[in-house]
């Protein structure tokens, strides 16, 4: 049963990160950049978005070791120089993935909220729990302002020019900062996840 749950959980994760990435591409196109479309990435077909490590291996290892999986897909390409408004277009593109995950979490979370007490088929609650938790986690994590996460692409364009040297330093050592955050500070995101989950579903994690 654990194998089936893991496969189902990872399948939800894959589709959630695919929707996240495709949302970036669609918003970029709305601002005039068709890079993602020309690259064949404006599709929900997960095969073209899969990253072997980020979409399959690491999520599987995490699920069987911790019961929770996290991962990513190949980033959908876009060219900020093609955007009709480079500053606000870039912010909108970055925010699109987070908004997509939040929308999914709220939509299925409300379904869970109003059907939880009903007699539903086996696995129904697990499916909705998984969809809500995964999409909330993706949204929250991606809002962390460390490159290459979306939070940095939302925050950095809003900062004054005087921050440019600090931004360059953060981007240069982004992988180090990101690993430090994941291993030492990511646990601080758990209360936010729990709060939002309860706010949407009325249930505790």
Residue pairs with C-beta under 8 A, 6 or more apart in sequence:
2 64
5 126
6 60
6 63
6 64
6 69
8 123
8 126
8 127
8 130
9 63
9 69
9 130
9 134
10 56
10 59
10 60
10 63
10 69
10 71
12 127
12 130
12 131
12 134
13 55
13 59
13 69
13 70
13 71
13 134
14 46
14 50
14 55
14 56
14 59
14 71
14 73
15 44
15 46
16 101
16 104
16 131
16 134
16 135
16 138
17 49
17 55
17 71
17 72
17 73
17 138
18 44
18 46
18 49
18 73
19 44
19 100
19 101
19 104
20 73
20 97
20 98
20 100
20 101
20 138
20 142
21 41
21 49
21 73
21 74
21 75
21 76
21 97
22 36
22 41
22 42
22 43
22 44
22 49
22 76
23 96
23 97
23 99
23 100
24 36
24 75
24 76
24 78
24 93
24 94
24 96
24 97
25 35
25 36
25 37
25 41
25 42
25 76
25 77
25 78
26 36
26 42
26 96
27 92
27 93
27 96
28 35
28 36
28 76
28 78
28 82
28 83
28 89
28 93
29 36
29 37
29 42
30 92
31 83
31 84
31 85
31 89
31 92
31 93
32 82
32 83
32 84
32 89
33 78
33 79
33 80
33 82
33 83
33 89
34 82
35 77
35 78
35 79
35 82
36 42
36 76
36 77
36 78
39 76
39 77
40 48
41 48
41 49
41 76
41 77
42 76
46 55
46 73
49 55
49 73
49 74
49 76
50 56
50 73
50 74
51 71
51 72
51 73
51 74
54 71
54 72
54 73
55 71
55 72
55 73
56 71
58 69
58 70
58 71
59 69
59 70
59 71
60 69
62 68
62 69
62 70
62 71
63 69
68 133
69 134
70 137
70 141
75 148
78 93
80 86
80 89
80 90
80 93
83 89
83 90
83 93
87 157
90 153
90 157
91 153
91 154
91 157
91 158
93 153
94 150
94 151
94 153
94 154
95 150
95 154
97 138
97 142
97 150
98 138
98 139
98 142
98 143
98 150
101 135
101 136
101 138
101 139
101 142
102 135
102 136
102 139
104 131
104 135
105 131
105 132
105 135
105 136
105 139
105 196
105 200
106 200
108 128
108 131
108 132
108 135
109 128
109 132
109 197
109 200
109 201
110 200
110 201
111 128
112 125
112 128
112 129
112 132
112 201
112 203
113 200
113 201
113 202
113 203
115 124
115 128
116 125
116 201
116 202
116 203
132 197
132 200
132 201
133 193
133 197
133 205
136 193
136 196
136 197
136 200
137 189
137 193
140 189
140 192
140 193
140 196
141 149
141 186
141 189
142 149
142 150
142 151
143 149
143 150
143 151
143 154
144 151
144 181
144 189
145 151
145 152
145 154
145 155
145 156
146 152
146 170
146 174
146 177
146 178
146 181
147 153
147 170
147 171
147 174
147 178
148 174
149 178
152 170
152 171
152 174
156 163
156 167
159 167
170 177
193 205
194 204
194 205
197 203
197 204
197 205
198 204
198 205
